[in-house]
């Protein structure tokens, strides 16, 4: 794959990640969240964080248990590493 094709695929991945998060990862504060929601909310932390500035969405469920907290933190860290790696790849792709 050439340089422009790989940059384009990264940008499509970023846009798709934000669209999926916008429609499917809105945290409901009235439902107690378990470990499965912790995985989902943590893995979508970066898009949720960016979208929280525009529509005031929550980053973490207020009603949760310890399993949610553990899953959220693990996937949150993995998500941040993944998104920074993707953005780094796009930036270095433009520089080459």
Order of alpha helices (4+ residues) and beta strands (2+ residues): alpha-alpha-alpha-alpha
